[in-house]
Amino acid sequence: MSLLIYMQHGKRKGGLVPEEDAKVSVFDHGLLYGDGVFEGIRAYAGKVFRHQEHIERLYNSAKAIDLEIPMKKADMIKAVEETVKANKLTDCYIRLLVTRGKGPMGLDPNKCVDPCVVIIATTISMYPEEQYRKGLEIITATTLRNHPAALDPRIKSLNYLNNILAKIEADTAGAFEAIMLNTDGLVAECTGDNIFLVIDGALCTPPGTAGVLKGVTRGVVMELARKQKIEVKEVELSRYDVYTAEECFLTGTGAEIIAVVKVDGRTIGNGKPGPITQKLLKEFRKLTKSGK
């Protein structure tokens, strides 16, 4: 069955169209130069999860690249919810993106006058359910994370080539994911997920200064951990910390929370998803089902 995609070009009224009729110009600067921003969002039981947080981050990303989104936040929220409902989905993944729009060849963004908004709601399965029980085996990529001074990681831009190059390394190695180090050789994040370690019973994750996207799921996990009286630290982490950690897990909108049991061939903990990881996954899934 064909999906219904929300499309809007500039301030002209947008609407839902069948996926085969959802068109973007080949001269769109989002396509030509990766000039745009996006959000990956989840809906559970028909309710969009942490909707306001995702919308705020989208608009902040756009503001940071001087891109004016041609819709008010309230209208964007409504459009997302309508797209989910129109596709008769209850548990789904939503890709919301805004491009600079159509323009002539050349980098000048001021020559693009109609930003393009696209909202896609569809199903997603990041990892087989078996992997949530067994945990992942991942590697460390040789591709370094972009320097924050070159491209601030808080900007969730359409340019994901840095992450894709590291993902290619993971695929080549037969791994599901890859840890990306920053230019100081410290742990930043994975190609599509944030990373957490359990060290001496405390939950540790790299700080924003390490060059990480402050993921929405990352923030939720930190909230849940504090409610469970688990100490949470944002600290610089090295590969040594990864290899010697008691537990390791990844978080992301698509992945949710998934354990890592082996990195670069080294077993993490006892080689099974640890108790803190399992507890947080249980609490996370309870939260998503609660509609809060």
C-alpha positions in Angstrom: 0.0 0.0 0.0 1.3 3.4 -1.0 2.3 5.7 1.9 1.0 9.2 2.2 3.7 11.8 2.5 3.3 15.4 3.7 4.9 17.9 1.3 5.1 21.7 1.6 7.1 24.1 -0.6 7.7 27.5 0.9 4.7 29.1 2.6 2.2 27.7 0.1 -0.2 25.4 1.9 1.1 21.8 2.1 -0.7 18.5 2.2 -0.6 14.8 1.9 0.2 13.1 -1.4 0.8 9.5 -2.4 4.5 8.6 -2.1 4.8 8.2 -5.9 3.7 11.9 -6.3 6.0 13.2 -3.5 8.5 15.1 -5.6 11.5 17.3 -4.8 13.4 19.2 -7.5 16.8 17.9 -8.6 17.9 21.5 -8.0 16.9 21.4 -4.4 20.0 22.3 -2.3 19.2 19.6 0.2 20.0 17.1 -2.7 22.8 19.1 -4.3 24.6 20.1 -1.1 23.1 18.4 1.9 21.8 21.8 2.9 18.9 21.1 5.3 18.0 19.6 8.7 16.0 16.6 9.9 14.6 14.7 12.8 13.9 11.0 13.4 10.9 10.6 15.6 9.0 7.6 17.0 5.3 7.1 17.7 4.1 4.5 20.2 0.5 3.5 20.5 -0.5 6.3 18.2 1.2 9.0 20.3 4.3 10.8 19.0 7.1 10.3 21.6 8.8 13.4 23.0 7.3 15.4 20.1 7.9 18.8 21.5 11.6 18.1 22.1 12.1 16.9 18.6 10.4 19.9 17.1 12.4 22.3 19.3 15.6 20.6 18.1 14.6 20.8 14.5 13.9 24.5 14.7 17.1 25.1 16.6 19.1 23.2 13.9 17.4 25.3 11.2 18.2 28.5 13.1 21.8 27.5 13.4 22.2 27.2 9.6 20.1 30.3 9.0 17.2 28.3 7.4 13.7 29.7 8.0 11.2 26.9 8.3 8.0 28.0 6.5 5.6 26.7 9.2 4.9 27.6 12.8 5.9 24.9 15.4 2.3 24.2 16.2 1.4 23.6 12.6 4.4 21.3 12.2 3.3 19.3 15.2 -0.2 19.0 13.7 1.2 18.0 10.3 3.3 15.2 11.8 0.3 13.9 13.8 -1.9 14.0 10.7 0.7 12.1 8.6 0.8 9.3 11.2 -3.0 9.1 11.4 -3.5 9.2 7.6 -1.2 6.2 7.2 -3.2 4.3 9.9 0.0 3.8 11.9 0.2 3.4 15.7 3.8 2.3 16.2 6.1 3.9 13.6 9.1 5.9 12.7 8.7 9.5 11.4 11.3 11.2 9.3 10.8 15.0 9.2 13.1 17.0 7.1 13.4 20.6 5.8 15.6 21.4 2.9 16.9 24.8 1.7 14.7 24.4 -1.4 15.2 24.8 -5.1 17.9 27.1 -6.3 20.5 27.6 -9.0 23.8 25.8 -9.1 26.2 27.3 -6.6 26.5 27.3 -2.8 24.7 30.6 -2.1 21.7 29.8 0.1 20.2 33.2 -0.4 19.2 32.2 -3.9 16.8 29.5 -2.5 13.5 31.1 -1.6 11.1 28.2 -0.9 12.3 25.7 1.8 10.8 22.3 1.3 9.2 20.3 4.2 8.8 16.6 3.9 7.2 14.3 6.6 7.3 10.5 6.2 5.7 8.0 8.6 6.5 4.4 8.1 7.6 1.2 10.0 11.1 0.6 11.1 13.2 -2.2 12.6 16.7 -1.2 13.4 17.9 -4.5 14.8 16.4 -8.0 15.0 14.7 -8.7 18.3 17.2 -11.4 18.9 20.0 -8.8 19.2 18.2 -7.1 22.1 18.5 -10.4 23.9 22.0 -11.2 22.9 23.6 -7.8 22.5 25.6 -6.4 19.6 29.2 -6.9 18.5 30.6 -3.6 17.2 33.9 -2.1 16.1 35.8 1.2 16.4 35.9 3.1 13.1 39.1 4.7 11.8 36.9 7.5 10.4 36.9 10.3 13.0 33.9 12.3 14.1 33.7 15.8 12.5 35.4 18.4 14.6 32.7 20.4 16.5 34.3 23.7 15.3 33.8 22.5 11.7 30.2 21.3 12.1 28.5 21.6 15.4 27.0 18.2 16.3 23.9 19.9 17.7 22.9 20.6 14.2 21.1 17.5 12.9 21.9 18.2 9.2 21.2 16.3 6.1 24.9 15.9 5.5 25.6 12.4 7.1 28.5 11.4 5.0 30.9 11.4 8.0 28.6 8.8 9.7 28.1 6.9 6.5 31.8 6.4 6.0 32.1 4.9 9.5 29.0 2.7 8.9 30.7 1.4 5.7 33.6 0.3 8.0 31.2 -1.5 10.3 29.5 -3.3 7.4 32.8 -4.3 5.9 33.8 -5.8 9.3 30.5 -7.6 9.6 29.5 -5.5 12.6 26.2 -3.8 13.3 27.7 -0.5 14.5 30.9 1.5 14.9 32.2 3.7 17.6 33.5 7.0 16.3 36.3 8.8 18.0 36.8 12.5 18.0 40.0 14.3 16.8 41.4 13.9 20.4 41.0 10.2 20.1 38.2 10.1 22.7 34.9 8.3 22.3 32.2 10.5 20.7 29.2 8.4 19.5 28.4 5.7 17.1 27.2 6.2 13.5 23.6 6.5 14.4 23.5 6.2 18.2 24.8 7.6 21.4 26.9 5.4 23.6 26.8 4.7 27.4 29.1 2.7 29.6 28.6 1.4 33.1 31.8 2.1 35.1 32.0 1.3 38.8 28.2 1.1 38.9 27.8 4.6 37.4 26.3 5.4 34.0 28.8 7.3 31.9 28.4 9.0 28.5 30.5 11.4 26.5 29.7 15.1 27.0 28.5 17.5 24.3 32.1 18.8 24.1 33.2 15.4 22.8 31.4 16.1 19.5 28.1 14.2 20.1 24.5 14.8 19.1 22.6 15.2 22.4 20.0 12.6 21.4 16.5 12.8 22.7 16.6 9.1 23.7 20.0 9.8 25.3 18.3 12.4 27.5 15.3 10.1 28.3 17.7 7.4 29.4 19.6 9.8 31.7 16.2 10.8 33.2 15.2 7.2 33.8 18.6 6.3 35.3 18.4 9.2 37.8 14.9 8.1 38.8 16.3 4.6 39.5 19.0 6.2 41.7 21.7 5.3 39.2 24.6 7.9 39.1 24.9 9.6 35.7 28.1 11.2 34.5 28.9 13.1 31.3 32.6 12.5 31.1 35.4 12.1 28.6 35.8 8.4 27.7 38.6 6.5 26.0 38.8 3.1 24.2 40.3 1.8 27.5 37.1 2.8 29.3 35.1 1.0 26.6 37.1 -2.2 26.9 37.1 -2.3 30.7 33.5 -1.2 31.2 31.1 -3.4 33.2 28.3 -2.8 30.6 27.9 -0.9 27.3 24.8 0.1 25.4 23.6 2.3 22.6 20.6 4.6 22.5 18.8 6.2 19.6 15.3 6.9 18.2 15.4 3.8 16.0 17.5 1.6 18.2 15.9 2.6 21.5 18.3 0.9 24.0 20.4 -2.0 22.9 23.3 -3.7 24.7 26.8 -4.0 23.3 28.6 -7.2 24.4 31.8 -7.1 22.3 33.9 -4.2 20.9 36.8 -4.8 18.5 36.7 -8.4 19.5 37.0 -7.6 23.2 34.2 -9.0 25.5 32.4 -6.3 27.5 31.5 -7.5 31.1 30.4 -11.1 31.0 29.5 -11.0 27.3 25.8 -10.6 28.0 23.4 -7.6 28.3 24.1 -6.3 31.9 21.5 -5.6 34.6 21.5 -1.9 34.3 21.1 -2.0 30.6 18.2 -4.5 31.0 16.6 -2.4 33.7 16.7 0.8 31.7 15.3 -0.9 28.6 12.4 -2.2 30.7 11.8 1.2 32.1 12.1 2.8 28.6 9.6 0.5 27.1 7.2 1.0 30.0 7.5 4.8 29.4 6.8 4.5 25.7 3.7 2.4 26.4 2.4 4.9 29.0 1.7 7.6 26.4 3.8 10.2 28.4 
